[in-house]
Amino acid sequence: MQKKFIQPGQKLSLKLTTAERKLIVEELMCFDEIYEQLIVGTPADEPLMMTLDELDDFSGYIAAEANHCDDRKKQKKLDAVFEKADNLLDTYTDEEPSQTISFEDAKKAKLISDQAVQVAEWAAQALVAAEQLRIKTKPLEHFSLAPAYRDVLLLVPGISKSIKNRLLKDNSSFTVAEVASIIMAMAEDLPDGDAGKQVALMFVAKHLMDSLQDGILRLSEQKKSTPSKAKVKSARAKTATGTPFQLKITLLGSEPAIWRRIQIEDCTLDKLHEDIQTSMGWTKSHLHQFEINGERYGDPELIDDGFDDFECVDSSKTMLSEIVPKSGKRFVFKYEYDFGDGWVHEVLFEGCPSPEKGKKYPICLEGERACPPEDIGGVLGYAEYLEALADPSHEQHSEFLDWRGQFDPEDFDAAKATREMKRRR
């Protein structure tokens, strides 16, 4: 017989006689207090209301007592109670009936499964990187979870009970390893949920991945020794009278183009990263890398064997003058920021103009349009964001306004960018 479908959590009526209730409450030796309270608290003329899970649990207690009962009369009464509960379990189900999966559904299921694998692999690689840096047990700084995010995580079965208990406390802190384990548990649960749950899990997973990436970056920077004043002074002396390098940075995929033209003295690629960040308007909240002549340049402590399986050239030891043509010929390379959103910039070396007397570098000469907000979802997410802001009837219009207020995509001030670049040097 096909079972009748009911919603998960829906309660069913279990009718017991007064004698049956008395027998259960007074005679059962091992019985959950929850069911005892339910029986005592329910009027005699009303049925006991239980979910299928509760009925299954309840019937287990009854069956166990009946199996170990030496009194045949009492055993017969317990068997009668068990049959009543078992009949309800045989009649109803809260599991959706299996349906033929369409080709489109199968494609979606595979996509979700592939995303789950990618999330799990990312978390595992982050854990490896943290272990190499010896920061696995370090608490993440500036880590926060909105109440809605905590509610989603509390429903993930693979998250340990101790972590769930701490999720209930707003001020709880979590280590690098704990956040990585949470992300892995979410990835494991992702394919099993309905569409709404999958969207919620991916949204929270993105937040956790960004937080973990940012946390590892911060902790790694703290481990680096601060160079002595003598070394810093020496480095500045070498470049103080150097010829400026002129670069045009364009955010690829932006339409219309978002770009900056800057002039800087010779420096490491790490320093160039900071100038790009500041002139564009980014906040240095995520990892970055350069791609130059087919080779990747970055911080080896964070990138090498951590987030990707490749070796990189140390950007903290590579000077800009080492990678651009000595002839001053125009030269193009790429700079990527935030591996999740994937902001790829084209960096065009335009040459080395003659230094002007009294001019101090770095300088942002010109540029157009505002930098997109962090964590907006890449170029496509930014386009959707602007569309929603421009249309008051858009379903996400109010949400984006509440998130960061009004936003002018045309707003850019080269003089302000220059002041910020000099301040951060």
VMD Tcl script that draws the C-alpha trace (Angstrom):
set ca {
  {0.00 0.00 0.00}
  {1.34 3.43 -0.94}
  {1.84 5.68 2.06}
  {0.14 9.06 2.33}
  {2.51 12.00 2.13}
  {2.50 14.59 4.94}
  {4.73 17.61 5.44}
  {7.85 17.09 7.58}
  {7.05 18.08 11.16}
  {3.30 17.57 10.73}
  {1.78 15.86 13.78}
  {-0.51 12.82 13.79}
  {-3.09 11.64 16.36}
  {-2.26 8.62 18.49}
  {-5.32 7.55 20.49}
  {-4.57 5.69 23.72}
  {-6.96 4.55 26.43}
  {-6.62 5.75 30.01}
  {-5.37 2.30 31.01}
  {-2.74 2.31 28.26}
  {-1.51 5.74 29.33}
  {-1.29 4.66 32.97}
  {0.58 1.49 32.00}
  {3.18 3.43 29.99}
  {3.77 6.12 32.62}
  {3.89 3.81 35.64}
  {5.43 0.62 34.30}
  {8.06 1.55 31.69}
  {11.51 1.53 33.27}
  {13.42 3.30 30.44}
  {11.27 5.98 28.93}
  {12.08 9.48 27.64}
  {10.74 12.18 29.94}
  {9.44 14.10 26.91}
  {6.83 11.42 26.16}
  {5.89 11.07 29.81}
  {5.20 14.80 29.99}
  {3.23 14.60 26.74}
  {0.98 11.83 28.14}
  {0.46 13.52 31.51}
  {-0.14 16.93 29.92}
  {-2.68 15.75 27.32}
  {-6.33 15.46 28.53}
  {-7.66 11.89 28.62}
  {-10.26 12.57 25.93}
  {-7.71 13.97 23.47}
  {-5.17 12.04 21.35}
  {-1.42 12.39 21.72}
  {-0.01 14.55 18.90}
  {3.37 13.40 17.53}
  {5.47 13.75 14.39}
  {6.55 10.65 12.48}
  {10.02 10.86 14.00}
  {8.54 11.09 17.49}
  {6.18 8.18 16.77}
  {9.09 6.07 15.56}
  {11.09 6.91 18.70}
  {8.06 6.33 20.97}
  {7.22 2.96 19.42}
  {10.84 1.88 19.93}
  {10.52 2.38 23.70}
  {7.26 0.39 23.73}
  {8.71 -2.47 21.65}
  {11.83 -2.67 23.84}
  {9.73 -2.90 27.02}
  {7.39 -5.52 25.48}
  {10.32 -7.68 24.37}
  {11.73 -7.82 27.91}
  {8.43 -8.17 29.75}
  {7.78 -11.45 31.66}
  {4.15 -10.55 32.41}
  {2.14 -11.88 29.41}
  {-0.89 -9.71 30.20}
  {1.19 -6.53 30.37}
  {3.08 -7.58 27.25}
  {-0.18 -7.97 25.34}
  {-1.24 -4.42 26.30}
  {2.13 -3.01 25.25}
  {1.86 -4.85 21.91}
  {-1.52 -3.16 21.36}
  {0.02 0.28 21.93}
  {2.90 -0.59 19.59}
  {0.47 -1.65 16.83}
  {-1.39 1.66 17.06}
  {1.84 3.62 16.61}
  {3.12 1.21 13.95}
  {-0.10 1.52 11.93}
  {0.42 5.29 11.71}
  {4.03 4.77 10.62}
  {2.86 2.32 7.93}
  {0.18 4.74 6.72}
  {2.06 8.03 6.47}
  {5.42 9.28 5.24}
  {7.08 12.70 5.12}
  {9.54 11.68 2.40}
  {8.78 13.02 -1.07}
  {7.82 10.25 -3.53}
  {10.56 9.53 -6.04}
  {9.95 11.01 -9.47}
  {11.51 10.51 -12.85}
  {14.38 12.93 -13.13}
  {14.35 15.01 -16.31}
  {17.49 15.71 -18.28}
  {17.36 19.34 -17.10}
  {17.01 18.25 -13.47}
  {19.94 15.89 -13.88}
  {22.07 18.73 -15.24}
  {21.16 20.92 -12.26}
  {21.91 18.08 -9.84}
  {25.34 17.56 -11.43}
  {26.05 21.29 -11.28}
  {25.21 21.40 -7.56}
  {27.31 18.29 -6.97}
  {30.28 19.82 -8.81}
  {29.92 23.04 -6.79}
  {29.88 21.03 -3.58}
  {33.11 19.27 -4.59}
  {34.77 22.60 -5.44}
  {33.76 24.13 -2.10}
  {35.05 21.08 -0.18}
  {38.34 21.06 -2.10}
  {38.77 24.81 -1.51}
  {38.28 24.34 2.24}
  {40.73 21.42 2.30}
  {43.35 23.46 0.45}
  {42.80 26.42 2.79}
  {43.40 24.06 5.70}
  {46.65 22.84 4.12}
  {47.79 26.45 3.67}
  {46.92 27.24 7.29}
  {48.83 24.19 8.47}
  {51.91 25.22 6.51}
  {51.67 28.69 8.05}
  {51.07 27.14 11.50}
  {47.89 29.15 12.06}
  {45.29 26.35 12.09}
  {44.43 26.91 15.75}
  {44.53 30.70 15.56}
  {41.17 32.49 15.95}
  {39.98 34.40 12.89}
  {40.09 38.14 13.41}
  {37.10 40.31 12.46}
  {35.01 37.18 11.92}
  {31.26 37.69 12.24}
  {28.07 35.85 11.40}
  {24.67 37.45 10.94}
  {21.82 35.75 12.87}
  {20.35 34.47 9.61}
  {23.69 32.82 8.72}
  {23.83 31.15 12.14}
  {20.30 29.79 11.63}
  {21.35 28.19 8.34}
  {24.44 26.60 9.90}
  {22.48 25.17 12.83}
  {20.54 23.03 10.32}
  {23.67 21.50 8.74}
  {23.94 17.93 10.11}
  {27.70 17.56 9.63}
  {28.63 20.46 11.91}
  {29.72 19.23 15.34}
  {27.52 19.74 18.38}
  {30.18 21.79 20.17}
  {30.41 24.23 17.25}
  {26.61 24.47 17.05}
  {26.45 25.31 20.75}
  {28.91 28.15 20.16}
  {26.98 29.31 17.10}
  {24.14 30.11 19.47}
  {26.39 32.66 21.19}
  {26.80 35.90 19.24}
  {30.26 36.62 20.65}
  {31.80 33.20 19.91}
  {35.11 33.15 18.04}
  {36.24 30.35 15.71}
  {39.66 29.13 14.64}
  {40.87 28.74 11.07}
  {40.46 24.95 11.29}
  {36.92 25.22 12.70}
  {35.72 27.53 9.93}
  {37.25 25.21 7.34}
  {35.42 22.26 8.92}
  {32.13 24.19 8.81}
  {32.61 24.87 5.09}
  {33.34 21.17 4.45}
  {30.17 20.14 6.31}
  {28.13 22.60 4.24}
  {29.60 21.21 1.02}
  {28.60 17.68 2.11}
  {25.04 18.82 2.85}
  {24.65 20.93 -0.32}
  {23.47 18.25 -2.81}
  {20.77 16.91 -0.44}
  {18.77 20.10 0.13}
  {15.93 21.62 -1.85}
  {16.55 24.61 -4.12}
  {15.91 27.16 -1.35}
  {18.28 25.45 1.05}
  {20.96 25.09 -1.63}
  {20.84 28.82 -2.38}
  {21.10 29.63 1.35}
  {24.03 27.23 1.81}
  {25.94 28.66 -1.15}
  {25.35 32.23 0.06}
  {26.65 31.44 3.54}
  {29.51 29.33 2.15}
  {30.65 32.30 0.03}
  {30.67 34.51 3.14}
  {32.65 31.94 5.12}
  {35.13 31.35 2.30}
  {35.76 35.10 1.98}
  {36.15 35.41 5.75}
  {38.55 32.46 5.90}
  {40.62 33.74 2.99}
  {40.79 37.20 4.55}
  {41.62 35.73 7.97}
  {44.48 33.60 6.63}
  {45.81 36.62 4.77}
  {45.76 38.78 7.91}
  {47.35 36.12 10.10}
  {50.06 35.50 7.52}
  {50.90 39.19 7.30}
  {51.20 39.33 11.08}
  {53.79 36.54 10.97}
  {56.01 38.40 8.58}
  {58.80 40.23 10.33}
  {58.73 44.01 10.03}
  {61.82 45.24 8.15}
  {64.24 47.38 10.11}
  {64.13 51.16 9.72}
  {67.61 51.07 8.21}
  {66.48 48.71 5.44}
  {63.37 50.74 4.69}
  {65.39 53.96 4.53}
  {67.93 52.32 2.21}
  {65.23 51.05 -0.12}
  {63.62 54.49 -0.31}
  {66.96 56.11 -1.03}
  {67.48 53.86 -4.04}
  {64.19 54.82 -5.67}
  {63.82 58.42 -4.52}
  {65.41 59.82 -7.67}
  {64.26 57.05 -9.98}
  {62.43 57.47 -13.26}
  {58.63 57.08 -12.97}
  {56.84 54.16 -14.57}
  {53.50 54.97 -16.20}
  {50.80 52.29 -16.08}
  {47.19 52.11 -17.21}
  {45.03 49.68 -15.22}
  {41.73 48.55 -16.76}
  {39.18 46.25 -15.11}
  {38.46 43.62 -17.76}
  {34.82 42.94 -18.58}
  {33.58 46.28 -17.26}
  {31.29 48.09 -19.68}
  {31.77 51.02 -19.90}
  {35.41 50.64 -18.90}
  {36.65 51.26 -15.35}
  {40.29 52.37 -15.54}
  {43.11 54.34 -13.91}
  {46.39 55.82 -15.19}
  {49.13 56.05 -12.56}
  {52.80 56.98 -12.29}
  {54.99 55.25 -9.70}
  {58.66 54.82 -8.97}
  {60.31 51.44 -9.29}
  {59.03 49.06 -6.60}
  {58.25 45.43 -5.88}
  {55.16 43.83 -7.38}
  {53.75 43.70 -3.84}
  {53.99 47.50 -3.68}
  {52.44 47.74 -7.15}
  {49.58 45.61 -5.83}
  {48.99 48.22 -3.10}
  {49.02 51.09 -5.63}
  {46.54 49.27 -7.87}
  {44.30 48.58 -4.89}
  {44.33 52.18 -3.72}
  {43.95 53.86 -7.10}
  {41.11 51.53 -8.13}
  {39.35 51.70 -4.77}
  {39.67 48.10 -3.59}
  {40.19 47.33 0.12}
  {42.89 44.60 0.14}
  {40.37 42.15 1.60}
  {41.25 39.18 -0.63}
  {44.16 37.36 -2.22}
  {45.79 38.52 -5.44}
  {48.24 37.42 -8.08}
  {50.00 38.73 -11.19}
  {50.25 36.81 -14.47}
  {53.28 37.90 -16.49}
  {54.54 36.10 -19.60}
  {52.72 32.93 -18.58}
  {54.11 32.90 -15.03}
  {52.23 33.63 -11.82}
  {53.64 36.03 -9.23}
  {52.31 36.22 -5.69}
  {52.98 35.65 -2.02}
  {54.32 32.06 -1.90}
  {53.24 31.58 1.73}
  {49.60 32.05 0.73}
  {49.39 30.81 -2.84}
  {52.00 28.06 -3.22}
  {50.30 24.70 -2.58}
  {47.64 26.46 -0.56}
  {44.82 27.65 -2.74}
  {46.08 26.36 -6.07}
  {48.43 23.63 -7.16}
  {51.22 25.65 -8.71}
  {54.49 27.31 -7.86}
  {54.62 31.08 -8.02}
  {57.40 33.63 -8.29}
  {57.76 35.66 -5.09}
  {56.15 39.05 -5.80}
  {57.71 40.55 -2.67}
  {61.18 40.10 -4.21}
  {60.38 40.97 -7.84}
  {60.87 44.57 -8.95}
  {58.68 46.22 -11.57}
  {61.83 47.16 -13.51}
  {62.67 43.46 -13.81}
  {59.53 42.58 -15.74}
  {58.98 45.55 -18.10}
  {61.08 45.92 -21.28}
  {64.33 47.82 -20.80}
  {63.60 49.59 -24.09}
  {60.51 51.23 -22.59}
  {58.29 49.51 -25.15}
  {54.63 49.10 -24.20}
  {54.03 45.87 -22.31}
  {50.87 44.17 -20.99}
  {50.39 41.84 -18.02}
  {47.49 40.87 -15.78}
  {46.59 41.42 -12.14}
  {43.83 39.35 -10.50}
  {42.16 40.27 -7.22}
  {39.72 38.12 -5.18}
  {39.82 34.61 -6.62}
  {36.13 34.18 -5.75}
  {34.73 37.19 -7.63}
  {37.60 37.06 -10.10}
  {38.40 40.73 -10.76}
  {40.98 40.57 -13.57}
  {42.80 43.78 -14.53}
  {44.88 44.50 -17.60}
  {48.03 46.44 -16.61}
  {49.54 48.30 -19.56}
  {53.09 49.62 -19.13}
  {53.08 52.80 -21.24}
  {56.71 53.75 -20.76}
  {58.93 55.87 -18.51}
  {58.29 59.61 -18.87}
  {60.98 62.07 -17.81}
  {60.70 62.88 -14.11}
  {59.36 66.36 -13.40}
  {61.21 68.48 -10.89}
  {59.46 68.68 -7.53}
  {56.90 66.01 -8.40}
  {56.49 63.27 -5.82}
  {55.22 59.82 -6.62}
  {52.95 57.84 -6.67}
  {50.37 59.80 -8.68}
  {47.00 58.91 -10.15}
  {46.88 61.03 -13.33}
  {43.36 60.21 -14.44}
  {40.70 57.54 -14.57}
  {37.01 56.89 -15.06}
  {34.18 55.44 -13.02}
  {33.88 54.07 -9.51}
  {35.32 50.81 -8.31}
  {32.65 48.08 -7.83}
  {31.76 47.15 -4.23}
  {33.64 44.24 -2.67}
  {31.97 40.78 -2.74}
  {29.33 41.82 -5.29}
  {29.83 38.69 -7.39}
  {32.27 39.74 -10.09}
  {31.48 41.61 -13.31}
  {28.08 39.92 -13.76}
  {27.10 40.52 -10.14}
  {28.08 44.17 -10.46}
  {25.91 44.59 -13.58}
  {22.94 43.08 -11.71}
  {23.66 45.35 -8.74}
  {23.58 48.49 -10.91}
  {20.40 47.29 -12.63}
  {18.67 46.75 -9.29}
  {19.74 50.16 -7.94}
  {18.46 51.94 -11.06}
  {15.03 50.28 -10.87}
  {12.96 51.01 -7.72}
  {10.59 48.18 -8.67}
  {13.41 45.61 -8.79}
  {13.02 42.91 -6.11}
  {16.53 43.57 -4.77}
  {16.41 47.38 -4.94}
  {15.68 47.89 -1.23}
  {18.08 45.14 -0.19}
  {21.03 46.76 -2.01}
  {20.13 50.22 -0.70}
  {20.07 48.88 2.85}
  {23.38 47.11 2.25}
  {25.51 50.13 1.35}
  {23.21 53.07 0.51}
  {23.34 55.14 -2.64}
  {26.08 54.32 -5.15}
  {27.24 56.45 -8.09}
  {29.00 54.27 -10.71}
  {30.44 57.40 -12.39}
  {32.07 58.78 -9.25}
  {35.87 59.02 -9.40}
  {38.35 61.68 -8.26}
  {41.97 61.30 -9.41}
  {43.24 63.86 -6.88}
  {41.59 61.98 -4.04}
  {43.08 58.69 -5.31}
  {46.54 60.32 -5.40}
  {46.23 61.53 -1.82}
  {45.23 58.04 -0.71}
  {48.13 56.45 -2.61}
  {50.64 58.77 -0.97}
  {49.08 58.24 2.45}
  {49.43 54.47 2.21}
  {53.00 54.53 0.92}
}
mol new
graphics top color blue
foreach p $ca { graphics top sphere $p radius 0.5 }
foreach p [lrange $ca 0 end-1] q [lrange $ca 1 end] { graphics top cylinder $p $q radius 0.2 }
display resetview
